[in-house]
Structures are given as structure tokens and as C-alpha cells.
Amino acid sequence: MNRLEQQLALLMELDQLKSVLRRTRVKSAEGRLENSAEHSWHVALMAILMEEHANEPVDIARVVKMLLLHDIVEIDAGDTFVYDAVASLEQEEKELAAAKRMFGMLPTEQGAELMAIWQEFEQGKSADAKFAKALDRIIPMLLNYHNQGQSWLEHGVTKEQALTVNRKIGFGSEALWDKAQQMIEEATEKGWLKA
């Protein structure tokens, strides 16, 4: 198979991401669950808008690549609710296998480059990855907050869980972590998060 055919094959495989449902509901169509493709697009746009709030200088093109690639593994591995600690532990192996399969569909050097970007995001150590992970964590919080705590209420999430799971936002953006803590406090006061 030539390069173009390999790239097109993965592109069509990626269409499946539109069918992977998350736990968060979209604000614009109340009641409908967000899918992972929508999430990836939304958080990539957020990176462009929020670059100035990164703790360190970032390469915004790399951050956007990370955010567009980070959840494609959910085609095979499914989406894991971030507050489900047991499922999150099992998810790592499933996602790595999925990344190997999907990036393996591409021409060798292109697959290796995208796999390295995906792994950099997963490891969360570079400035780009820390910022990307901060955005990935805060955007579902924003949707939950603006949907009156929808998935927090549905799953009985506590204030302490919200603080613990989302604390890493501060590694990439102190400004966004301050905003996240404000939302957590207000959500607790409104009864959307258990005190």
C-alpha cells in the first residue's frame, strides 16, 4: 500500500471517534452526550485561545497536535470516566495497544512521529504536554459547570475527588487551575459536587 492509501486508511478509521461517547453533555444541545471527536476539536481550539495562560512558553502547533491525537486511542480502548480510579488503571495498557495499532497503519516515519507526540502527551512532562493536559482536564469541568453539574451529579462526584483529579491543571496553567478551583467551590456550594 502506498503512503497516500495508508494515510487515507487511518483517516477513515479515525471517523469512528465520532461514535465514542463521553460522560459530559454538550452545552449547545442539552441532554446529548459529547463524543470524543467533538472533545478533541473543542480542546484544540481552546489551546489556540488560551496559549497566553500557559505557565511556560509552548509550541502551540505541537500542543494542538497532541490534543487532536490524544484520544484517538478511545476508538479501541473506549472512554474512561476520569473519576473511576479502577478503570483508569486498566486503561493505560489498552490505550498503548490502540496507539500502536493505529499509528502502525501509517508510513513508518509518520507513524513513529505521531506516536512520539502521543506518548509525550501521555507522559505529561514537557511544557507542551503539561499545558495540553491542563486544557484536557479543564474543558469537561467547564461543560459540567455550565450544565449545572450534570455528570458530577449523575456519578456522585465529591469536591475532594474534583480537587484531586484536576490538581494537575496547575502544572500547565496556574491561571486555569485558579479558575478550576473557583468552579469547584461554586459547584460545591450549589450542591453539584458532594461536600
DRENDO-1510 file (C-alpha; in Angstrom, 1 decimal, always signed):
<recs>
REC; n; res; u; v; w
REC; 1; MET; +0.0; +0.0; +0.0 .
REC; 2; ASN; +1.4; +3.4; -0.9 .
REC; 3; ARG; +1.7; +6.4; +1.5 .
REC; 4; LEU; -1.5; +8.1; +0.4 .
REC; 5; GLU; -3.5; +4.9; +0.8 .
REC; 6; GLN; -2.1; +4.2; +4.2 .
REC; 7; GLN; -2.9; +7.8; +5.3 .
REC; 8; LEU; -6.4; +7.6; +3.9 .
REC; 9; ALA; -7.0; +4.2; +5.6 .
REC; 10; LEU; -6.2; +5.8; +9.0 .
REC; 11; LEU; -8.3; +8.8; +8.3 .
REC; 12; MET; -11.3; +6.6; +7.7 .
REC; 13; GLU; -10.5; +4.6; +10.8 .
REC; 14; LEU; -10.5; +7.9; +12.8 .
REC; 15; ASP; -14.1; +8.6; +11.7 .
REC; 16; GLN; -15.0; +6.1; +14.5 .
REC; 17; LEU; -14.0; +8.6; +17.1 .
REC; 18; LYS; -17.3; +10.4; +16.3 .
REC; 19; SER; -19.1; +7.4; +17.9 .
REC; 20; VAL; -17.2; +7.2; +21.1 .
REC; 21; LEU; -19.4; +8.9; +23.7 .
REC; 22; ARG; -18.1; +10.7; +26.8 .
REC; 23; ARG; -19.8; +11.3; +30.1 .
REC; 24; THR; -20.1; +15.0; +29.6 .
REC; 25; ARG; -23.1; +16.6; +27.8 .
REC; 26; VAL; -22.6; +19.3; +25.3 .
REC; 27; LYS; -23.9; +22.8; +26.3 .
REC; 28; SER; -25.3; +23.6; +22.9 .
REC; 29; ALA; -27.7; +20.6; +22.7 .
REC; 30; GLU; -28.6; +20.0; +26.3 .
REC; 31; GLY; -29.1; +16.3; +27.0 .
REC; 32; ARG; -26.8; +15.0; +24.3 .
REC; 33; LEU; -23.6; +13.3; +25.3 .
REC; 34; GLU; -20.4; +14.8; +23.8 .
REC; 35; ASN; -18.3; +12.4; +21.6 .
REC; 36; SER; -14.6; +12.2; +21.7 .
REC; 37; ALA; -14.1; +13.8; +18.3 .
REC; 38; GLU; -16.0; +16.9; +19.4 .
REC; 39; HIS; -14.0; +17.0; +22.6 .
REC; 40; SER; -10.7; +16.8; +20.7 .
REC; 41; TRP; -11.7; +19.6; +18.3 .
REC; 42; HIS; -13.0; +21.8; +21.2 .
REC; 43; VAL; -9.9; +21.4; +23.4 .
REC; 44; ALA; -7.6; +22.0; +20.4 .
REC; 45; LEU; -9.4; +25.4; +19.8 .
REC; 46; MET; -9.1; +26.1; +23.5 .
REC; 47; ALA; -5.3; +25.7; +23.2 .
REC; 48; ILE; -5.2; +28.4; +20.5 .
REC; 49; LEU; -7.3; +30.7; +22.6 .
REC; 50; MET; -5.6; +30.1; +25.9 .
REC; 51; GLU; -1.9; +29.9; +24.9 .
REC; 52; GLU; -1.1; +33.1; +26.9 .
REC; 53; HIS; -2.2; +31.3; +30.1 .
REC; 54; ALA; +0.4; +28.5; +29.9 .
REC; 55; ASN; +2.9; +28.5; +32.8 .
REC; 56; GLU; +5.8; +28.2; +30.4 .
REC; 57; PRO; +6.3; +29.1; +26.7 .
REC; 58; VAL; +4.8; +26.4; +24.5 .
REC; 59; ASP; +4.9; +25.4; +20.8 .
REC; 60; ILE; +1.2; +25.8; +20.2 .
REC; 61; ALA; +1.3; +23.8; +17.0 .
REC; 62; ARG; +2.6; +20.8; +19.0 .
REC; 63; VAL; +0.0; +21.3; +21.7 .
REC; 64; VAL; -2.7; +21.3; +19.1 .
REC; 65; LYS; -1.3; +18.1; +17.5 .
REC; 66; MET; -1.3; +16.5; +21.0 .
REC; 67; LEU; -4.9; +17.5; +21.6 .
REC; 68; LEU; -6.1; +16.3; +18.2 .
REC; 69; LEU; -4.3; +12.9; +18.7 .
REC; 70; HIS; -4.6; +12.3; +22.4 .
REC; 71; ASP; -8.0; +10.5; +22.4 .
REC; 72; ILE; -7.9; +8.6; +19.1 .
REC; 73; VAL; -7.0; +5.5; +21.1 .
REC; 74; GLU; -10.5; +5.6; +22.5 .
REC; 75; ILE; -11.7; +4.0; +19.2 .
REC; 76; ASP; -10.3; +0.7; +20.6 .
REC; 77; ALA; -10.0; +1.4; +24.3 .
REC; 78; GLY; -13.2; +3.4; +24.9 .
REC; 79; ASP; -13.5; +6.4; +27.1 .
REC; 80; THR; -12.8; +6.1; +30.8 .
REC; 81; PHE; -14.6; +8.3; +33.3 .
REC; 82; VAL; -11.7; +10.3; +34.9 .
REC; 83; TYR; -13.2; +9.8; +38.4 .
REC; 84; ASP; -13.2; +5.9; +38.0 .
REC; 85; ALA; -9.8; +5.1; +39.6 .
REC; 86; VAL; -10.0; +1.3; +38.9 .
REC; 87; ALA; -10.9; +1.7; +35.2 .
REC; 88; SER; -8.3; +4.4; +34.8 .
REC; 89; LEU; -5.5; +2.0; +35.9 .
REC; 90; GLU; -6.6; -0.6; +33.3 .
REC; 91; GLN; -6.9; +2.0; +30.5 .
REC; 92; GLU; -3.2; +2.6; +30.1 .
REC; 93; GLU; -2.4; -0.8; +28.6 .
REC; 94; LYS; -5.5; -0.7; +26.3 .
REC; 95; GLU; -4.6; +2.8; +25.0 .
REC; 96; LEU; -1.0; +1.9; +24.3 .
REC; 97; ALA; -2.1; -1.2; +22.3 .
REC; 98; ALA; -4.6; +1.1; +20.4 .
REC; 99; ALA; -1.9; +3.7; +19.7 .
REC; 100; LYS; +0.5; +1.0; +18.3 .
REC; 101; ARG; -2.2; -0.3; +16.1 .
REC; 102; MET; -3.4; +3.0; +14.7 .
REC; 103; PHE; -0.1; +4.7; +14.2 .
REC; 104; GLY; +1.2; +1.5; +12.8 .
REC; 105; MET; -1.3; +1.9; +9.9 .
REC; 106; LEU; +0.8; +4.9; +8.7 .
REC; 107; PRO; +4.0; +5.1; +6.8 .
REC; 108; THR; +6.7; +4.1; +9.3 .
REC; 109; GLU; +8.3; +7.5; +9.9 .
REC; 110; GLN; +5.0; +9.4; +10.1 .
REC; 111; GLY; +3.6; +6.7; +12.4 .
REC; 112; ALA; +6.7; +7.0; +14.7 .
REC; 113; GLU; +6.5; +10.8; +14.8 .
REC; 114; LEU; +2.8; +10.8; +15.8 .
REC; 115; MET; +3.3; +8.0; +18.3 .
REC; 116; ALA; +6.1; +10.1; +19.9 .
REC; 117; ILE; +3.8; +13.1; +20.2 .
REC; 118; TRP; +1.0; +10.9; +21.7 .
REC; 119; GLN; +3.5; +9.4; +24.2 .
REC; 120; GLU; +4.8; +12.9; +25.1 .
REC; 121; PHE; +1.2; +13.9; +26.0 .
REC; 122; GLU; +0.6; +10.8; +28.0 .
REC; 123; GLN; +3.9; +11.3; +30.0 .
REC; 124; GLY; +2.9; +14.9; +30.7 .
REC; 125; LYS; +6.5; +16.1; +31.4 .
REC; 126; SER; +7.2; +18.7; +28.7 .
REC; 127; ALA; +5.8; +22.2; +28.9 .
REC; 128; ASP; +3.7; +21.4; +25.8 .
REC; 129; ALA; +2.3; +18.2; +27.4 .
REC; 130; LYS; +1.6; +19.9; +30.7 .
REC; 131; PHE; -0.4; +22.6; +29.1 .
REC; 132; ALA; -2.2; +20.2; +26.8 .
REC; 133; LYS; -3.2; +18.1; +29.8 .
REC; 134; ALA; -4.3; +21.1; +31.7 .
REC; 135; LEU; -6.7; +22.0; +28.9 .
REC; 136; ASP; -7.9; +18.4; +28.6 .
REC; 137; ARG; -8.8; +18.4; +32.3 .
REC; 138; ILE; -10.5; +21.8; +32.5 .
REC; 139; ILE; -12.7; +21.6; +29.4 .
REC; 140; PRO; -15.0; +18.9; +30.8 .
REC; 141; MET; -15.2; +20.8; +34.1 .
REC; 142; LEU; -16.3; +23.9; +32.1 .
REC; 143; LEU; -19.0; +21.8; +30.4 .
REC; 144; ASN; -20.1; +20.3; +33.7 .
REC; 145; TYR; -20.2; +23.6; +35.4 .
REC; 146; HIS; -22.3; +25.2; +32.6 .
REC; 147; ASN; -24.6; +22.2; +32.6 .
REC; 148; GLN; -25.4; +22.6; +36.3 .
REC; 149; GLY; -23.0; +19.9; +37.4 .
REC; 150; GLN; -24.6; +17.2; +35.2 .
REC; 151; SER; -22.0; +14.4; +35.2 .
REC; 152; TRP; -20.8; +15.2; +38.7 .
REC; 153; LEU; -24.4; +14.8; +40.0 .
REC; 154; GLU; -25.0; +11.6; +37.8 .
REC; 155; HIS; -21.9; +10.0; +39.2 .
REC; 156; GLY; -21.9; +11.3; +42.8 .
REC; 157; VAL; -18.5; +13.1; +42.4 .
REC; 158; THR; -17.2; +14.8; +45.6 .
REC; 159; LYS; -15.4; +18.1; +46.0 .
REC; 160; GLU; -12.3; +16.2; +47.1 .
REC; 161; GLN; -12.4; +14.0; +44.0 .
REC; 162; ALA; -12.7; +17.0; +41.8 .
REC; 163; LEU; -9.7; +18.7; +43.5 .
REC; 164; THR; -7.5; +15.6; +43.5 .
REC; 165; VAL; -8.2; +14.6; +39.9 .
REC; 166; ASN; -7.9; +18.1; +38.5 .
REC; 167; ARG; -4.9; +19.3; +40.5 .
REC; 168; LYS; -2.6; +18.7; +37.6 .
REC; 169; ILE; -4.2; +21.6; +35.7 .
REC; 170; GLY; -1.8; +23.8; +37.8 .
REC; 171; PHE; +1.2; +22.1; +36.3 .
REC; 172; GLY; +0.3; +23.5; +32.9 .
REC; 173; SER; -1.6; +26.7; +33.8 .
REC; 174; GLU; -1.9; +28.3; +37.2 .
REC; 175; ALA; -4.5; +30.7; +35.8 .
REC; 176; LEU; -6.7; +27.8; +34.7 .
REC; 177; TRP; -6.2; +26.0; +38.0 .
REC; 178; ASP; -7.3; +29.1; +39.8 .
REC; 179; LYS; -10.4; +29.1; +37.6 .
REC; 180; ALA; -11.0; +25.4; +38.2 .
REC; 181; GLN; -10.8; +25.8; +42.0 .
REC; 182; GLN; -13.3; +28.6; +41.8 .
REC; 183; MET; -15.7; +26.4; +39.7 .
REC; 184; ILE; -15.2; +23.5; +42.2 .
REC; 185; GLU; -16.1; +25.8; +45.2 .
REC; 186; GLU; -19.1; +27.2; +43.5 .
REC; 187; ALA; -20.3; +23.8; +42.3 .
REC; 188; THR; -20.0; +22.5; +45.9 .
REC; 189; GLU; -22.0; +25.5; +47.2 .
REC; 190; LYS; -24.7; +24.8; +44.6 .
REC; 191; GLY; -24.8; +21.1; +45.6 .
REC; 192; TRP; -23.5; +19.8; +42.2 .
REC; 193; LEU; -20.4; +18.3; +43.9 .
REC; 194; LYS; -20.8; +16.5; +47.3 .
REC; 195; ALA; -19.1; +18.4; +50.1 .
</recs>
